[in-house]
Amino acid sequence: MKLIRLTYFSRSCLNRDNNQHAVAEILAIAAANNRRDGVTGVLICDDRWFLQELEGTENKVSATFERILRDQRHRDVALVTMLAVTERRYPGFAMACAIHDRDNDDLFRHYGEDISFDPRQMRGDRLSDLIEAVAQRALVGGKKWTKSNDTTVA
Ligand SMILES: Cc1cc2nc3c(=O)[nH]c(=O)nc-3n(C[C@H](O)[C@H](O)[C@H](O)COP(=O)(O)O)c2cc1C
């Protein structure tokens, strides 16, 4: 079965005051479904944007993305890339999550090439590199990182 990696970004419609709770709700469903479907990936959020990479077989990733497209908790979903890949970047993570905060803001400025982060202005490969860099730092730092069997947001 062909393995693919899909990258998109979207505008968050979550209430800022309730953001972490709402993200935790999304993650709980996402992790359960993704474990069932053999989908892995990472979700990065702040109070304005979602960035997500999903990897798995083409049919499962497409079905997941179709559900995500219909979700009212975000809008303006923009598909950035859908690539055939030979291996997963996030094996073992049914849906990892990292929050854009002071500890990783330098990465957003570096890859986004601007002080205020705007994924609409970024090339697809830069966006994917940003997601990977944020995920790696969260993994090394051991915080704000949600494993497939742990859906809490730090
Ligand atoms: C930003 C965002 C990311 C999401 N990521 C996933 C995901 O990785 N996997 C998943 O199954 N659902 C994910 N969801 C939730 C889906 O949109 C949907 O609510 C869920 O799959 C249940 O779909 P259903 O009610 O049609 O069964 C995400 C939602 C949002 C807003």
The ligand as a Gaussian input file, in Angstrom:
#p B3LYP/6-31G(d) Opt

LIG

0 1
 C       -7.504000      20.794000      13.407000
 C       -8.191000      19.453000      13.459000
 C       -7.438000      18.304000      13.343000
 C       -8.064000      17.047000      13.371000
 N       -7.306000      15.919000      13.214000
 C       -7.928000      14.721000      13.137000
 C       -7.190000      13.534000      12.891000
 O       -5.964000      13.531000      12.785000
 N       -7.886000      12.356000      12.803000
 C       -9.238000      12.295000      12.940000
 O       -9.800000      11.212000      12.838000
 N       -9.953000      13.398000      13.198000
 C       -9.336000      14.610000      13.306000
 N      -10.077000      15.729000      13.565000
 C      -11.498000      15.575000      13.897000
 C      -12.347000      15.380000      12.655000
 O      -12.582000      16.637000      12.059000
 C      -13.690000      14.706000      13.024000
 O      -14.358000      15.498000      13.985000
 C      -13.476000      13.314000      13.570000
 O      -12.646000      12.576000      12.709000
 C      -14.798000      12.560000      13.750000
 O      -15.477000      12.516000      12.537000
 P      -16.966000      11.944000      12.447000
 O      -17.786000      12.759000      13.440000
 O      -17.373000      12.172000      11.024000
 O      -16.862000      10.517000      12.847000
 C       -9.469000      16.979000      13.548000
 C      -10.201000      18.161000      13.671000
 C       -9.576000      19.392000      13.637000
 C      -10.397000      20.640000      13.779000

